[in-house]
Amino acid sequence: MKILQELFENNKIWAENIKKSRPNFFINLSKQQKPKYLWIGCSDSRVPATEIVGLEPGEIFVHRNIANIVVYNDLNCLSVIQYAVDILKVKHIIVCGHYGCGGIISALNNEEHGLIDNWLNHVKDVHCLHQHKMDRLKSDKEKIDSLCELNVKEQVTNVCQTSIVQHAWNAGQALSVHGWIYAIEDGRLKDLKVCRTE
């Protein structure tokens, strides 16, 4: 049986290096979880939430899925949102997509992959909703980039329409919902200017 020994060795080195440079890091980390941010992002391994915004473990509560989708019947995502908003009292929910997203490309090209096709129907719905805009674009890259951005904007709307966020706002809780996109090619984030606070 393979036990992925290399990863355990990497973990040991990482933990020891942290302890050397910051002896109380793990002790302090274990005592509390009070992040100000909930990150809803894509599962893509090239988009690590805490690293790309320069924060430490414990500073962002994270939910990831293929193409950063938020839908009313995804109990996993809704449970994460509820825990973040009601228990952790996060101040910001960030929906972050990324350019070149494989899920977006598959949905745009009507590729078939099996079970994931059902999930990607949500992206196809976004495409249909904005068909008029998509039809004006000429290159494949423009279409992919545009759908990546449009998908983030739609998911921000979906987050805002959840009963969880609506209840928080009705109760006067300070909560903002943001839509961002990440460019893997240069490591930069872009604010899509769809921040909502009520």
N, C-alpha and C positions, 0 to 999 in steps of 0.2 A: 504494500500500500504506500502510495506517495503521500508525504505529509508536507510538501512544499517548504522544505527546510530553509531554502534561500529567503523566503519571506519572513520566517521566524528570526533568522539571523539579521535581516534588515531591521526588523522591529527592535531587536535587542540593541543594535548600534544606535538607532534613532532615539530610543528611550534613554540610553546612557549619555548621549550627546546633550539631550535636553537637560538631564539632571546635572550635568557638569556646568552648563552655562546658566541654568536657572534652577537651583536646588529645590525650591518649593513649588515648582510649576504643577506637578501632578497632584500634590497635596491640595493646593488651592483649587485646581480644576475639579477635583472630586467632591468638594464641599458645596458647590452651587452650579446651577445652570440658569443664567439670567440673560439670554441673548435678546438683543433689541430687534433682530431681523429674522424673518422667515424667508428662506430662499426656495423658490419653486423653479427647478431647472431641468434640463435635459439629462438623461442618464449617460450621455457621451463622456467617455473617460478622459477626454481632453479638456473638460470644463470643470475643474475642481473649485467649488464655490468659495471656500475660505481663502485659498491661495490667490485667486485672481483679484480679490479685493483687499488683500494684505491683512487679513484678520487671523486670529488664533483659534484653535479648537475651543468650542464653548461659546463663541461669539455669534455664530449663525446656526439657527435651527434649519435643517435641510430636508426637502422632499424632492426626489428626482424620478422622472419617468421618461419614456420615449416621447420626444418632441414637446416636453414641458406643457402637457395638457391638463386642464382643470375642467372636469365635467361633474354634473350634479349627482351621478350615480357611482362615482368612484369613492367608495367608503374609506379607502386608504388615504387618499389625498385629503378628503374632507376631515378625517380624524386628525391628520397632521395640522391642518388649518385650525381646527377647533382647539387642539392642545396648545398651539402656539398663541392663539388669540385669547382664549379663556383662562388658561393656566399660567403660561409663561408671560402673558401680557406684552407680546412683542409690539413695537411701535411701527414697524414697517414690514410689509409683505412685498417681496421682489419677485416678479415673474421674469426669468432670464432665459431667453433662447440664444441660439448661436447661428451664425451664417454657416452654410454648408451642412446643415443638419440632415443626416441620413433619412430620418423619418419624414421630413418635409419633402425631400427629393423623391422618396418612394411614393408618397401620396400624390405628388405633382405628376409623376410619370405613370401612375396607375400600375405600379409593379406589384406582383403578387408574391407574398412571403409566408402565407399561412395565417395563423392566429393573429399576428400583429396587424393584419389588414383590417380587422374589426376596430382596433384601437385607432388606426390611422384614418378611418372614416371621419373622425372629428376634424382632422386637418383638411380632408377633402371638402367638408362642409364649409370651412373657412374659405377655401378656394372658390367654391360656388358662390358664396356670399359676395365675393369681390371679383367675380369673373370679368366684369366690365373693365376694371383697372388692370387685371392680369393680361387681358387681350391686347392692351395697348403697348405692352412691353415686348421688346424685340428679341433680346438674347436670352438664352437659358439661364445665365448667371443673374440677370436682372429679375427674371421670374422667380428663381429660387430665393434670392435675397429678399425680394418683396414679400413672398409668402412666409418666409421666416419672420419678418417684421409684423406682418398682418396677423399671424398666428399668436404672437406674443400679445398684441393689442386685444385680440378676442379673448385670450385667457385672462387678461387683466379684468375685462368686463365680467367674465364668468366668476372670478374670485369675488368681485364686488357684489355680485348678485346672490352669493351664498347667504343663507339665513344667518350663518355665523358672523360674517362681516356686517351684515345689516343690523343684527342685534347689537353688536359692539358700537356701531355708529349711533344707533338710537339711544344707547345708554351713555353717550358722550365720551366713549373711550377714544383716546388719541391713537389713530391708526391710519397709515397711508399705504396705498397700493401703487406700486411702480412697475413699469414695463421697460426692460432693458434688453439689449442684445450684445453678444460677445463675438468678436472676430478672432478666430483661432490663428489666422495668419499673422497678426501683429500683437495679440494679447490685449487689445483695447476694448473697453465697454462703451456702448452708446446708449444714451437715455432717449427712449422713443417718445418722450414728452406726453405720457398718458397718465401721469400721477393723479390719483383720486384720494380725497381725504374725507368724503362724505357722500 
